[in-house]
Amino acid sequence: MPRHWSSSPMAMRHQFGASVLLHLLVLAGAGAMVTADQESDRIRELPGQPPNVGFSQYSGYVTVNPARGRALFYWLVEAVPAAGPIAPLVLWLNGGPGCSSVGYGASEEVGPFRIRPDGQTLYLNPNSWNKAANLLFLESPAGVGFSYSNSSLDLYTAGDAKTALDAYAFLVNWLERFPQYKYREFYIAGESYAGHYVPQLAQLIYEKNKGIQNPTINFKGFMSLMTTMITLVPLSFGGLMV
């Protein structure tokens, strides 16, 4: 027998309340799944890590091409509390091609830890970028570091354009797992051959964001040493620093 909605004010209030409750239950269920996805990626403690570091870490895989079984590995190091509740998100890409963002960028350059000479324990990097931002280290393209593909042909046909497309797919899917970073100020940084990866990904994000008033990837820019060096002297002169 079909259900008929009553037009009486009392019945309409009950129906509206039931509709709102159902909507909230659906949202709560989705939120629980998101939380579960995040929690499954949480790093409780790294081997040899100093105690009470004061920031959270996550790592895991994000599928970028289900048909070919291609997935990229990430390590998220959240900002220290002093950076504030809405610290920006910075995506870090190493170059090479073929250099690991975890093995180099995170472990030897801008990440939160350094490895002691004993090779077994870590100490805090006093100059870690997570003092100012949330750091998202991405192993890219597939075949670099822990990132992989179940189609071996992918390892021979990777190129800059595919790398940018995969990195974009990673970001879109990763933000579904970490929705608290949607609309957060977002920057891309890297080194070496990432001088190719970064601007191509930046261009792709820019094109995808066109016409969207409030894009989830709130792209603010990328960092370029060449551009910085070109503008450093006039900027310093204009700021009366030289």
C-alpha positions as a Markdown table, in Angstrom:
| # | Residue | x | y | z |
|---|---|---|---|---|
| 1 | Met | 0.0 | 0.0 | 0.0 |
| 2 | Pro | 1.5 | 3.4 | -0.9 |
| 3 | Arg | 2.5 | 5.8 | 1.8 |
| 4 | His | 0.7 | 9.2 | 1.8 |
| 5 | Trp | 2.1 | 12.2 | 3.4 |
| 6 | Ser | -0.4 | 14.1 | 5.5 |
| 7 | Ser | -0.9 | 17.9 | 5.0 |
| 8 | Ser | -1.8 | 18.6 | 8.6 |
| 9 | Pro | 0.6 | 21.0 | 10.4 |
| 10 | Met | 1.3 | 18.4 | 13.2 |
| 11 | Ala | 1.9 | 15.6 | 10.8 |
| 12 | Met | 4.1 | 17.8 | 8.6 |
| 13 | Arg | 6.3 | 18.7 | 11.6 |
| 14 | His | 6.7 | 15.0 | 12.4 |
| 15 | Gln | 7.4 | 14.1 | 8.8 |
| 16 | Phe | 10.0 | 17.0 | 8.6 |
| 17 | Gly | 11.6 | 15.9 | 11.9 |
| 18 | Ala | 11.8 | 12.3 | 10.6 |
| 19 | Ser | 13.4 | 13.4 | 7.4 |
| 20 | Val | 16.0 | 15.5 | 9.2 |
| 21 | Leu | 16.7 | 12.7 | 11.6 |
| 22 | Leu | 17.2 | 10.3 | 8.7 |
| 23 | His | 19.5 | 12.8 | 7.0 |
| 24 | Leu | 21.6 | 13.2 | 10.1 |
| 25 | Leu | 21.8 | 9.5 | 10.5 |
| 26 | Val | 23.1 | 9.1 | 7.0 |
| 27 | Leu | 25.7 | 11.9 | 7.6 |
| 28 | Ala | 26.7 | 10.4 | 10.9 |
| 29 | Gly | 27.2 | 7.0 | 9.1 |
| 30 | Ala | 29.3 | 8.6 | 6.4 |
| 31 | Gly | 31.3 | 10.5 | 9.0 |
| 32 | Ala | 32.0 | 7.3 | 10.9 |
| 33 | Met | 33.3 | 5.7 | 7.8 |
| 34 | Val | 35.6 | 8.6 | 7.1 |
| 35 | Thr | 36.8 | 8.5 | 10.6 |
| 36 | Ala | 37.4 | 4.8 | 10.3 |
| 37 | Asp | 39.3 | 5.3 | 7.1 |
| 38 | Gln | 41.5 | 7.9 | 8.7 |
| 39 | Glu | 42.1 | 5.8 | 11.8 |
| 40 | Ser | 43.1 | 2.8 | 9.8 |
| 41 | Asp | 45.9 | 5.0 | 8.3 |
| 42 | Arg | 47.0 | 6.5 | 11.7 |
| 43 | Ile | 50.6 | 6.0 | 12.7 |
| 44 | Arg | 50.7 | 5.4 | 16.4 |
| 45 | Glu | 54.4 | 5.6 | 16.7 |
| 46 | Leu | 57.4 | 5.1 | 14.3 |
| 47 | Pro | 60.2 | 2.7 | 15.4 |
| 48 | Gly | 62.7 | 4.7 | 17.4 |
| 49 | Gln | 60.5 | 7.8 | 17.5 |
| 50 | Pro | 60.9 | 10.1 | 20.5 |
| 51 | Pro | 57.9 | 10.2 | 22.9 |
| 52 | Asn | 55.2 | 12.8 | 23.0 |
| 53 | Val | 56.0 | 14.6 | 19.7 |
| 54 | Gly | 52.8 | 16.6 | 19.8 |
| 55 | Phe | 51.5 | 16.0 | 16.3 |
| 56 | Ser | 49.6 | 13.3 | 14.4 |
| 57 | Gln | 50.8 | 11.2 | 11.5 |
| 58 | Tyr | 49.1 | 9.0 | 8.9 |
| 59 | Ser | 50.2 | 6.9 | 6.0 |
| 60 | Gly | 48.6 | 4.6 | 3.5 |
| 61 | Tyr | 47.6 | 4.0 | -0.1 |
| 62 | Val | 45.1 | 5.9 | -2.3 |
| 63 | Thr | 44.0 | 4.1 | -5.5 |
| 64 | Val | 44.3 | 6.4 | -8.6 |
| 65 | Asn | 43.4 | 3.8 | -11.3 |
| 66 | Pro | 41.3 | 0.9 | -10.1 |
| 67 | Ala | 41.3 | -0.8 | -13.5 |
| 68 | Arg | 45.1 | -1.1 | -13.6 |
| 69 | Gly | 45.5 | -1.5 | -9.9 |
| 70 | Arg | 47.6 | 1.7 | -9.5 |
| 71 | Ala | 47.9 | 3.2 | -6.1 |
| 72 | Leu | 50.1 | 5.9 | -4.6 |
| 73 | Phe | 51.6 | 5.9 | -1.1 |
| 74 | Tyr | 51.4 | 9.0 | 1.2 |
| 75 | Trp | 52.7 | 10.1 | 4.6 |
| 76 | Leu | 50.8 | 12.9 | 6.2 |
| 77 | Val | 52.6 | 14.8 | 9.1 |
| 78 | Glu | 50.1 | 17.2 | 10.6 |
| 79 | Ala | 51.2 | 20.6 | 11.9 |
| 80 | Val | 52.2 | 21.2 | 15.5 |
| 81 | Pro | 49.5 | 22.8 | 17.6 |
| 82 | Ala | 51.4 | 26.1 | 17.6 |
| 83 | Ala | 50.7 | 26.4 | 13.9 |
| 84 | Gly | 47.1 | 26.9 | 14.6 |
| 85 | Pro | 43.9 | 25.0 | 13.8 |
| 86 | Ile | 43.7 | 25.9 | 10.1 |
| 87 | Ala | 47.4 | 25.6 | 9.1 |
| 88 | Pro | 47.8 | 25.2 | 5.3 |
| 89 | Leu | 48.4 | 21.9 | 3.6 |
| 90 | Val | 51.6 | 21.5 | 1.6 |
| 91 | Leu | 52.1 | 18.6 | -0.9 |
| 92 | Trp | 55.7 | 17.6 | -1.2 |
| 93 | Leu | 57.1 | 15.9 | -4.3 |
| 94 | Asn | 60.6 | 14.7 | -4.8 |
| 95 | Gly | 62.1 | 14.5 | -8.3 |
| 96 | Gly | 64.6 | 12.1 | -9.8 |
| 97 | Pro | 62.7 | 10.9 | -11.6 |
| 98 | Gly | 62.4 | 8.1 | -9.2 |
| 99 | Cys | 63.3 | 9.6 | -5.9 |
| 100 | Ser | 61.2 | 8.8 | -2.8 |
| 101 | Ser | 59.5 | 11.7 | -1.1 |
| 102 | Val | 59.5 | 9.6 | 2.1 |
| 103 | Gly | 63.1 | 8.6 | 1.8 |
| 104 | Tyr | 64.5 | 12.0 | 0.9 |
| 105 | Gly | 62.1 | 14.9 | 1.4 |
| 106 | Ala | 60.6 | 13.7 | 4.6 |
| 107 | Ser | 63.6 | 11.9 | 6.1 |
| 108 | Glu | 66.5 | 14.1 | 5.1 |
| 109 | Glu | 65.0 | 17.6 | 4.3 |
| 110 | Val | 61.8 | 19.1 | 5.5 |
| 111 | Gly | 60.2 | 16.3 | 7.5 |
| 112 | Pro | 59.7 | 16.1 | 11.3 |
| 113 | Phe | 62.4 | 13.5 | 12.0 |
| 114 | Arg | 66.1 | 12.8 | 11.4 |
| 115 | Ile | 67.8 | 9.4 | 11.7 |
| 116 | Arg | 70.5 | 9.1 | 14.3 |
| 117 | Pro | 73.9 | 7.5 | 13.3 |
| 118 | Asp | 72.9 | 4.3 | 15.0 |
| 119 | Gly | 70.3 | 3.8 | 12.2 |
| 120 | Gln | 67.7 | 2.8 | 14.8 |
| 121 | Thr | 66.4 | 5.9 | 16.5 |
| 122 | Leu | 65.0 | 9.2 | 15.5 |
| 123 | Tyr | 65.2 | 12.8 | 16.7 |
| 124 | Leu | 63.1 | 15.8 | 16.0 |
| 125 | Asn | 64.2 | 18.1 | 13.1 |
| 126 | Pro | 64.2 | 21.6 | 14.6 |
| 127 | Asn | 63.6 | 23.1 | 11.1 |
| 128 | Ser | 60.7 | 20.8 | 10.1 |
| 129 | Trp | 58.1 | 22.5 | 7.9 |
| 130 | Asn | 55.3 | 21.0 | 10.1 |
| 131 | Lys | 56.0 | 23.9 | 12.5 |
| 132 | Ala | 54.0 | 26.0 | 10.0 |
| 133 | Ala | 52.0 | 23.6 | 7.8 |
| 134 | Asn | 50.5 | 20.1 | 7.4 |
| 135 | Leu | 52.9 | 18.1 | 5.2 |
| 136 | Leu | 51.7 | 15.6 | 2.7 |
| 137 | Phe | 54.6 | 13.6 | 1.2 |
| 138 | Leu | 53.6 | 11.7 | -1.9 |
| 139 | Glu | 55.5 | 8.8 | -3.6 |
| 140 | Ser | 54.9 | 9.6 | -7.2 |
| 141 | Pro | 54.7 | 8.2 | -9.9 |
| 142 | Ala | 53.7 | 4.6 | -9.4 |
| 143 | Gly | 56.9 | 2.5 | -9.0 |
| 144 | Val | 58.6 | 5.1 | -6.8 |
| 145 | Gly | 59.0 | 4.2 | -3.1 |
| 146 | Phe | 56.0 | 2.3 | -1.8 |
| 147 | Ser | 53.7 | 3.3 | -4.7 |
| 148 | Tyr | 52.8 | 0.5 | -7.1 |
| 149 | Ser | 50.8 | -0.7 | -10.0 |
| 150 | Asn | 49.5 | -4.2 | -10.7 |
| 151 | Ser | 50.1 | -3.5 | -14.4 |
| 152 | Ser | 53.9 | -3.7 | -15.1 |
| 153 | Leu | 53.4 | -1.8 | -18.4 |
| 154 | Asp | 52.7 | 1.3 | -16.3 |
| 155 | Leu | 56.3 | 1.3 | -15.1 |
| 156 | Tyr | 57.5 | 1.7 | -18.7 |
| 157 | Thr | 54.9 | 4.2 | -19.9 |
| 158 | Ala | 55.0 | 6.7 | -17.0 |
| 159 | Gly | 55.5 | 10.2 | -18.1 |
| 160 | Asp | 55.0 | 13.7 | -16.7 |
| 161 | Ala | 51.5 | 14.1 | -18.0 |
| 162 | Lys | 50.4 | 10.8 | -16.5 |
| 163 | Thr | 52.2 | 11.6 | -13.3 |
| 164 | Ala | 50.2 | 14.9 | -13.0 |
| 165 | Leu | 46.9 | 13.1 | -13.7 |
| 166 | Asp | 47.6 | 10.5 | -11.1 |
| 167 | Ala | 48.7 | 13.1 | -8.5 |
| 168 | Tyr | 45.4 | 15.0 | -9.2 |
| 169 | Ala | 43.4 | 11.8 | -8.8 |
| 170 | Phe | 45.2 | 11.1 | -5.6 |
| 171 | Leu | 44.4 | 14.5 | -4.2 |
| 172 | Val | 40.7 | 14.2 | -5.1 |
| 173 | Asn | 40.4 | 10.8 | -3.5 |
| 174 | Trp | 42.6 | 11.7 | -0.5 |
| 175 | Leu | 40.4 | 14.6 | 0.4 |
| 176 | Glu | 37.5 | 12.3 | 0.6 |
| 177 | Arg | 39.4 | 10.3 | 3.2 |
| 178 | Phe | 40.5 | 13.5 | 5.0 |
| 179 | Pro | 37.6 | 16.0 | 4.4 |
| 180 | Gln | 38.9 | 18.3 | 7.1 |
| 181 | Tyr | 41.5 | 19.5 | 4.5 |
| 182 | Lys | 38.9 | 20.4 | 1.9 |
| 183 | Tyr | 39.0 | 24.2 | 1.2 |
| 184 | Arg | 42.2 | 24.5 | 3.3 |
| 185 | Glu | 44.9 | 26.7 | 1.8 |
| 186 | Phe | 46.9 | 24.3 | -0.4 |
| 187 | Tyr | 50.5 | 24.6 | -1.8 |
| 188 | Ile | 52.8 | 22.4 | -3.8 |
| 189 | Ala | 56.5 | 22.2 | -3.1 |
| 190 | Gly | 59.3 | 19.9 | -4.3 |
| 191 | Glu | 62.9 | 19.7 | -5.6 |
| 192 | Ser | 65.0 | 18.5 | -8.5 |
| 193 | Tyr | 62.8 | 16.9 | -11.3 |
| 194 | Ala | 59.8 | 18.0 | -9.3 |
| 195 | Gly | 60.5 | 21.3 | -11.1 |
| 196 | His | 58.5 | 19.5 | -13.9 |
| 197 | Tyr | 56.0 | 17.7 | -11.7 |
| 198 | Val | 55.0 | 20.7 | -9.6 |
| 199 | Pro | 54.1 | 23.2 | -12.3 |
| 200 | Gln | 52.3 | 20.6 | -14.4 |
| 201 | Leu | 50.2 | 19.5 | -11.5 |
| 202 | Ala | 49.6 | 23.1 | -10.6 |
| 203 | Gln | 48.3 | 23.8 | -14.1 |
| 204 | Leu | 46.0 | 20.8 | -14.0 |
| 205 | Ile | 44.5 | 21.9 | -10.6 |
| 206 | Tyr | 44.1 | 25.4 | -12.0 |
| 207 | Glu | 42.3 | 24.1 | -15.1 |
| 208 | Lys | 40.0 | 21.8 | -13.0 |
| 209 | Asn | 39.2 | 24.7 | -10.6 |
| 210 | Lys | 38.1 | 27.1 | -13.3 |
| 211 | Gly | 34.5 | 28.2 | -12.9 |
| 212 | Ile | 34.3 | 26.7 | -9.4 |
| 213 | Gln | 33.6 | 29.5 | -6.8 |
| 214 | Asn | 34.8 | 27.5 | -3.8 |
| 215 | Pro | 37.0 | 24.5 | -5.0 |
| 216 | Thr | 37.8 | 21.8 | -2.5 |
| 217 | Ile | 41.5 | 22.0 | -3.6 |
| 218 | Asn | 42.0 | 25.6 | -2.5 |
| 219 | Phe | 45.2 | 26.0 | -4.5 |
| 220 | Lys | 47.2 | 29.1 | -3.5 |
| 221 | Gly | 50.5 | 28.5 | -5.4 |
| 222 | Phe | 53.7 | 26.5 | -5.8 |
| 223 | Met | 57.2 | 27.2 | -4.6 |
| 224 | Ser | 59.9 | 27.8 | -7.2 |
| 225 | Leu | 63.5 | 28.5 | -6.3 |
| 226 | Met | 64.2 | 30.0 | -9.8 |
| 227 | Thr | 61.3 | 32.5 | -9.4 |
| 228 | Thr | 62.3 | 33.2 | -5.8 |
| 229 | Met | 65.9 | 34.0 | -6.8 |
| 230 | Ile | 64.8 | 36.3 | -9.6 |
| 231 | Thr | 62.5 | 38.3 | -7.3 |
| 232 | Leu | 64.7 | 38.1 | -4.2 |
| 233 | Val | 66.8 | 41.2 | -4.9 |
| 234 | Pro | 64.1 | 43.6 | -5.9 |
| 235 | Leu | 61.9 | 42.3 | -3.1 |
| 236 | Ser | 64.7 | 42.8 | -0.6 |
| 237 | Phe | 65.5 | 46.2 | -2.0 |
| 238 | Gly | 61.9 | 47.3 | -1.9 |
| 239 | Gly | 61.6 | 46.2 | 1.7 |
| 240 | Leu | 64.7 | 48.1 | 2.7 |
| 241 | Met | 66.5 | 44.9 | 3.6 |
| 242 | Val | 69.6 | 45.7 | 1.4 |
